[in-house]
Amino acid sequence: MDLQLGIVCGRCDGYAPLGSATCPSCQGDLALGPPRRPASMQGAAAPPAAIFIDRSELRPRKAPSNLGLPAVTAAPAAQGLESAVSSSGAFDDKISTHVRSASGAFAGPEPSLEELMDQAKNYVCKSCSTPVPMGHKFCGRCGAAIPPEILNARTQFFGQLQMPGKAKLILIRGEGVEGLSYQLNAEQHIVGRNGQLVFPDDPFVSPRHANLFYRGGKLVVRDEGSVNGVYWRVRGSVDVAPGDHFLAGEQLFRVEGPPRANDGPAPDGTYFYSSPKHQTTFRIVQLLQGGGEGMAVCARGQALQIGREGGDLNFPGDLYMSASHCKLEEAAGKLTLTDLNSRNGTYVRLKAERELAHGDYLFIGRKLLRVEITAA
């Protein structure tokens, strides 16, 4: 079988012998040959070095001036190609051209603000088609540099979204798209099934659940009388009192004082027979979905530990519970709740307004949210 080497025209798919500069069928320039300039263009400005077709937009646009790129005007050949492709129906009707000049700049339909933000956030390496995360200047797979226009767009648009001194909430866990962020650039932000931060899919979120607002340059959270409350992740230890609620793993508990003495005799003088009682200063009660009570455990001594194993109250089937998760201690009449460096944290229900710091976590309904504050 005879093999012939040649070049296939990118315009008409016609065959040309190896070394040909133009296609014998359509007279178009071939990629492996030097560009041929028609006689009508002799003495005119050189055409762009290459033409790229982008299927994302229909309307004409020019290079965005805010990215610091020089404006480029499409040459007649490029304009003719756009008309030919659009009218031929070879692609769908969302076709436009981007022209790269010898300096590497692009010209074409001007993208909207949302489009530029999306391009900057979801940039894919042109060399190996690998997604490049935000903040990276080089592709982690092939090492190719991120184009300056993408870096400029990231700095300009995403820097503006994170206003100095303002905060945002990152959805860590819950029904919905994890990783979604909520910018807190206004003075107040009502969280609930109605308001500015809406969670309509969460049945444990009240219509007006909480308010996140700024006071004296600090972000403050306040429960707006919700049914299920707002829970804040404990940093180290926090004081609690009888009647307080806290979360550990997927379990909800209520702190109670010592049970009432009920070991007296009945009216007829008979005592109730029971297990031996131990002296206790407090106890915790597990609260079940719907409001019912589950296990109740009294502290033996001055402390009570909760975890997956080896504690006073264990939950081996709770995937979010650490082996040694948290403990309550009584000292000098004061109760303290301490997180034992658990993986998923211990959360206490807020009874009053609380200032939030960078890195704080909140549970609102079934939504776990992380607070991120941009440096002023």
C-alpha positions as CSV (number, residue, x, y, z in Angstrom):
1,M,0.0,0.0,0.0
2,D,1.4,3.4,-1.0
3,L,1.5,6.1,1.6
4,Q,1.5,9.7,0.7
5,L,2.3,12.5,3.1
6,G,0.5,15.8,2.7
7,I,-1.4,18.6,4.4
8,V,-5.2,18.8,4.9
9,C,-6.6,22.3,4.5
10,G,-8.3,23.5,7.6
11,R,-10.9,25.5,5.5
12,C,-12.1,23.0,2.9
13,D,-10.5,19.7,4.1
14,G,-8.8,19.4,0.7
15,Y,-5.5,17.5,0.3
16,A,-2.3,19.3,-0.6
17,P,1.2,17.8,-1.1
18,L,3.7,18.2,1.6
19,G,5.5,21.6,1.4
20,S,2.5,23.4,-0.2
21,A,1.9,27.0,0.9
22,T,-1.6,27.3,-0.3
23,C,-4.6,24.9,-0.8
24,P,-5.0,23.9,-4.5
25,S,-8.8,23.7,-3.9
26,C,-9.7,27.0,-2.1
27,Q,-6.3,28.8,-2.4
28,G,-6.3,29.4,1.3
29,D,-3.0,29.6,3.3
30,L,-1.9,26.3,4.9
31,A,-0.7,26.1,8.5
32,L,2.7,24.7,7.6
33,G,3.4,27.3,5.0
34,P,4.1,31.0,5.3
35,P,1.0,33.2,5.1
36,R,0.2,34.4,1.6
37,R,-1.1,37.9,1.3
38,P,-3.5,38.7,-1.5
39,A,-2.4,41.3,-4.1
40,S,-5.1,43.6,-2.9
41,M,-3.5,43.7,0.6
42,Q,0.0,44.5,-0.6
43,G,1.3,47.4,1.5
44,A,-1.5,47.1,4.0
45,A,-1.1,46.3,7.7
46,A,-0.2,42.7,8.4
47,P,-3.2,40.6,9.3
48,P,-3.4,39.0,12.8
49,A,-1.2,36.0,13.3
50,A,-4.0,33.6,14.0
51,I,-7.8,33.5,14.3
52,F,-9.6,31.7,17.1
53,I,-13.3,30.8,17.0
54,D,-15.2,31.0,20.3
55,R,-18.7,29.6,20.6
56,S,-19.6,31.5,23.7
57,E,-21.1,34.8,22.4
58,L,-22.9,36.2,19.4
59,R,-22.6,40.0,19.8
60,P,-19.4,41.7,18.6
61,R,-17.1,43.1,21.3
62,K,-13.7,44.6,21.7
63,A,-10.9,43.8,24.2
64,P,-11.9,44.9,27.7
65,S,-9.9,48.1,28.5
66,N,-10.0,47.4,32.2
67,L,-7.7,44.4,31.7
68,G,-4.9,46.5,30.3
69,L,-5.0,44.8,26.9
70,P,-4.4,46.7,23.6
71,A,-7.4,47.0,21.4
72,V,-7.1,45.0,18.2
73,T,-9.2,45.5,15.1
74,A,-10.2,42.4,13.1
75,A,-8.7,42.2,9.7
76,P,-11.0,41.9,6.6
77,A,-10.0,38.3,6.3
78,A,-11.1,37.6,9.9
79,Q,-14.4,39.4,9.3
80,G,-15.1,37.5,6.2
81,L,-14.5,34.2,8.0
82,E,-17.0,35.2,10.7
83,S,-19.6,35.9,8.1
84,A,-18.9,32.7,6.2
85,V,-19.1,30.5,9.3
86,S,-22.2,32.2,10.7
87,S,-24.1,31.9,7.4
88,S,-22.9,28.4,6.6
89,G,-24.6,26.9,9.6
90,A,-21.5,24.8,10.3
91,F,-21.8,25.7,14.0
92,D,-24.7,26.9,16.1
93,D,-25.8,30.5,16.1
94,K,-23.8,31.4,19.2
95,I,-20.5,32.0,17.3
96,S,-18.1,34.9,17.5
97,T,-14.5,35.4,16.6
98,H,-11.6,36.3,18.9
99,V,-8.5,37.6,17.0
100,R,-5.1,37.4,18.5
101,S,-2.5,39.9,17.3
102,A,1.2,39.3,17.2
103,S,1.5,40.7,20.7
104,G,-0.9,38.0,22.0
105,A,-3.8,40.3,22.8
106,F,-7.4,39.3,22.0
107,A,-10.2,41.3,20.3
108,G,-13.8,40.2,20.0
109,P,-17.1,40.7,21.7
110,E,-16.7,42.4,25.1
111,P,-17.6,40.0,28.0
112,S,-20.0,41.1,30.7
113,L,-18.9,41.4,34.3
114,E,-20.4,38.0,35.2
115,E,-18.6,36.4,32.2
116,L,-15.2,37.8,33.1
117,M,-15.7,36.7,36.7
118,D,-16.6,33.2,35.6
119,Q,-13.7,33.0,33.2
120,A,-11.3,34.1,35.9
121,K,-12.7,31.8,38.6
122,N,-13.0,28.7,36.3
123,Y,-9.8,29.1,34.3
124,V,-8.6,26.0,32.4
125,C,-5.0,25.7,31.3
126,K,-4.6,26.1,27.6
127,S,-1.7,23.7,27.4
128,C,-3.1,20.6,29.3
129,S,-6.8,21.5,29.9
130,T,-6.3,21.2,33.7
131,P,-8.4,23.5,35.9
132,V,-6.3,26.0,37.8
133,P,-7.6,27.0,41.3
134,M,-7.9,30.6,42.4
135,G,-4.7,32.1,43.7
136,H,-2.4,30.0,41.5
137,K,-0.1,31.7,39.0
138,F,1.0,28.5,37.3
139,C,-0.7,25.3,36.2
140,G,-0.1,22.6,38.8
141,R,0.2,19.9,36.1
142,C,2.3,21.3,33.3
143,G,3.7,24.5,34.9
144,A,2.3,26.9,32.2
145,A,1.8,30.5,33.4
146,I,-1.6,31.9,33.9
147,P,-2.3,34.6,31.3
148,P,-2.0,38.2,32.7
149,E,-5.5,39.0,31.7
150,I,-6.8,36.2,33.9
151,L,-4.7,37.2,36.9
152,N,-5.8,40.9,36.4
153,A,-9.5,39.8,36.2
154,R,-9.1,37.7,39.4
155,T,-7.5,40.6,41.3
156,Q,-10.0,43.2,40.0
157,F,-13.3,41.4,40.3
158,F,-12.9,39.0,43.2
159,G,-11.0,41.6,45.2
160,Q,-13.9,44.0,44.8
161,L,-16.4,41.3,46.0
162,Q,-14.4,40.8,49.3
163,M,-14.6,44.4,50.5
164,P,-12.0,45.3,53.2
165,G,-13.4,44.7,56.7
166,K,-16.5,42.9,55.3
167,A,-17.3,39.2,55.8
168,K,-18.7,36.3,53.8
169,L,-20.2,33.0,54.8
170,I,-19.0,29.7,53.3
171,L,-21.5,26.8,53.2
172,I,-19.5,23.8,54.6
173,R,-22.3,21.2,55.1
174,G,-26.0,21.0,54.6
175,E,-28.6,20.6,51.9
176,G,-27.5,22.7,48.9
177,V,-24.3,23.4,47.0
178,E,-21.4,23.0,49.4
179,G,-18.7,25.6,49.0
180,L,-21.3,28.3,48.1
181,S,-20.4,31.7,49.5
182,Y,-22.6,34.6,50.7
183,Q,-21.1,38.1,50.6
184,L,-22.1,40.2,53.7
185,N,-21.5,43.7,52.2
186,A,-24.7,45.3,53.5
187,E,-25.3,46.6,57.0
188,Q,-27.8,43.8,57.9
189,H,-28.5,40.4,56.5
190,I,-31.6,38.4,57.6
191,V,-31.1,34.7,57.5
192,G,-34.1,32.4,57.1
193,R,-36.7,31.1,54.7
194,N,-37.2,34.8,53.9
195,G,-34.7,37.6,53.9
196,Q,-31.3,38.3,52.3
197,L,-29.8,34.9,53.0
198,V,-32.5,32.4,52.1
199,F,-32.5,28.7,52.8
200,P,-35.9,27.6,51.6
201,D,-34.9,23.9,51.4
202,D,-34.1,23.6,55.2
203,P,-37.2,22.7,57.3
204,F,-35.3,23.6,60.5
205,V,-34.8,27.2,59.5
206,S,-37.4,29.7,60.7
207,P,-38.8,32.3,58.3
208,R,-36.8,35.0,60.1
209,H,-34.1,33.0,61.8
210,A,-31.1,35.2,62.5
211,N,-29.6,38.6,61.7
212,L,-25.9,39.2,60.7
213,F,-25.0,42.9,61.0
214,Y,-22.0,45.2,61.6
215,R,-21.5,47.2,64.8
216,G,-18.4,49.2,65.3
217,G,-16.7,47.4,62.4
218,K,-17.4,44.0,63.9
219,L,-19.7,41.3,62.5
220,V,-22.4,40.4,65.0
221,V,-24.9,37.6,64.9
222,R,-28.3,37.6,66.7
223,D,-31.0,35.0,67.0
224,E,-34.3,36.5,65.9
225,G,-36.5,34.2,68.0
226,S,-36.0,31.1,65.9
227,V,-37.4,27.7,66.9
228,N,-34.1,25.9,66.6
229,G,-31.6,28.6,67.5
230,V,-28.2,29.7,66.3
231,Y,-25.2,27.5,67.4
232,W,-21.6,28.8,67.6
233,R,-18.6,26.6,67.6
234,V,-16.7,26.5,70.9
235,R,-13.1,27.7,70.9
236,G,-11.6,25.9,73.8
237,S,-14.0,26.2,76.8
238,V,-17.1,28.2,77.4
239,D,-19.3,28.7,80.5
240,V,-22.8,27.1,80.4
241,A,-25.7,27.0,82.8
242,P,-28.7,24.7,83.3
243,G,-31.1,25.1,80.4
244,D,-28.4,25.7,77.8
245,H,-28.2,23.6,74.6
246,F,-25.2,22.3,72.8
247,L,-24.4,20.1,69.8
248,A,-21.8,17.4,69.6
249,G,-21.6,15.3,66.4
250,E,-25.2,14.9,65.3
251,Q,-26.5,14.9,68.9
252,L,-28.3,17.7,70.6
253,F,-28.2,18.0,74.4
254,R,-29.7,20.1,77.2
255,V,-27.8,20.9,80.4
256,E,-29.7,20.4,83.6
257,G,-28.9,20.8,87.3
258,P,-29.0,18.0,89.8
259,P,-32.3,16.1,89.8
260,R,-34.8,16.8,92.5
261,A,-34.7,14.5,95.5
262,N,-37.5,12.0,95.2
263,D,-36.4,9.2,97.5
264,G,-38.8,9.8,100.3
265,P,-41.5,7.3,101.3
266,A,-44.9,7.0,99.7
267,P,-47.9,8.2,101.8
268,D,-48.2,4.7,103.2
269,G,-44.6,4.7,104.3
270,T,-43.2,2.4,101.5
271,Y,-40.0,3.3,99.7
272,F,-39.6,2.9,96.0
273,Y,-37.0,0.3,95.2
274,S,-34.4,1.4,92.5
275,S,-30.8,1.3,91.5
276,P,-28.3,2.9,93.8
277,K,-28.1,6.7,93.5
278,H,-24.9,8.6,93.1
279,Q,-24.2,12.1,94.2
280,T,-24.3,14.4,91.2
281,T,-24.1,18.2,90.5
282,F,-25.5,18.2,87.0
283,R,-26.8,16.0,84.2
284,I,-27.4,16.2,80.4
285,V,-30.4,15.1,78.5
286,Q,-30.4,14.1,74.8
287,L,-33.1,15.8,72.7
288,L,-34.7,13.9,69.9
289,Q,-36.1,15.2,66.6
290,G,-39.6,16.4,67.3
291,G,-38.9,17.5,70.9
292,G,-38.8,14.2,72.7
293,E,-36.2,13.3,75.3
294,G,-33.7,10.5,74.8
295,M,-30.9,9.4,77.2
296,A,-30.4,11.3,80.4
297,V,-27.0,10.9,82.1
298,C,-25.9,12.2,85.5
299,A,-22.3,13.2,86.1
300,R,-20.5,10.9,88.5
301,G,-18.2,13.3,90.2
302,Q,-17.3,16.7,88.8
303,A,-17.1,15.9,85.0
304,L,-19.0,14.1,82.2
305,Q,-17.4,13.2,78.9
306,I,-19.1,12.6,75.6
307,G,-17.6,10.8,72.6
308,R,-17.7,7.8,70.3
309,E,-16.0,5.5,72.8
310,G,-14.5,5.4,76.2
311,G,-16.6,8.3,77.6
312,D,-19.5,8.5,80.1
313,L,-21.9,8.8,77.1
314,N,-20.9,7.2,73.8
315,F,-22.3,7.3,70.3
316,P,-20.4,4.7,68.2
317,G,-22.6,5.1,65.2
318,D,-22.3,8.9,64.9
319,L,-20.0,9.6,62.0
320,Y,-19.4,13.2,63.1
321,M,-18.5,12.3,66.7
322,S,-14.8,12.0,67.7
323,A,-13.6,9.3,70.0
324,S,-13.2,11.9,72.8
325,H,-15.4,14.8,71.7
326,C,-16.2,17.1,74.6
327,K,-16.7,17.3,78.3
328,L,-18.6,19.2,81.0
329,E,-17.1,20.1,84.3
330,E,-18.3,21.6,87.5
331,A,-16.0,23.7,89.6
332,A,-17.0,26.1,92.4
333,G,-20.6,26.1,91.3
334,K,-19.8,27.0,87.7
335,L,-20.3,24.6,84.7
336,T,-17.8,24.7,81.8
337,L,-18.2,23.0,78.3
338,T,-14.8,22.1,76.7
339,D,-14.2,20.8,73.2
340,L,-11.5,18.1,73.3
341,N,-10.0,19.1,69.9
342,S,-12.8,17.2,68.1
343,R,-12.7,17.0,64.3
344,N,-16.1,18.5,63.8
345,G,-16.4,20.7,66.8
346,T,-18.8,21.4,69.7
347,Y,-21.5,24.1,69.3
348,V,-23.4,26.0,72.0
349,R,-26.7,27.7,71.4
350,L,-26.4,31.5,71.6
351,K,-28.6,33.2,74.2
352,A,-27.5,36.8,73.2
353,E,-25.8,38.7,70.5
354,R,-22.2,37.6,69.7
355,E,-19.4,39.2,67.9
356,L,-17.9,36.9,65.2
357,A,-14.2,36.5,64.3
358,H,-12.5,35.2,61.2
359,G,-12.7,31.4,61.2
360,D,-15.8,31.1,63.4
361,Y,-18.4,28.5,62.5
362,L,-22.2,28.7,62.9
363,F,-25.0,26.1,62.7
364,I,-28.3,27.5,61.4
365,G,-30.8,24.8,60.9
366,R,-28.9,22.1,59.2
367,K,-26.5,24.5,57.6
368,L,-22.9,24.7,58.8
369,L,-21.3,28.0,57.8
370,R,-17.8,29.3,58.2
371,V,-17.1,33.1,58.7
372,E,-14.4,34.6,56.6
373,I,-13.5,38.3,57.2
374,T,-11.4,40.3,54.7
375,A,-8.6,42.3,56.4
376,A,-9.3,46.0,56.5
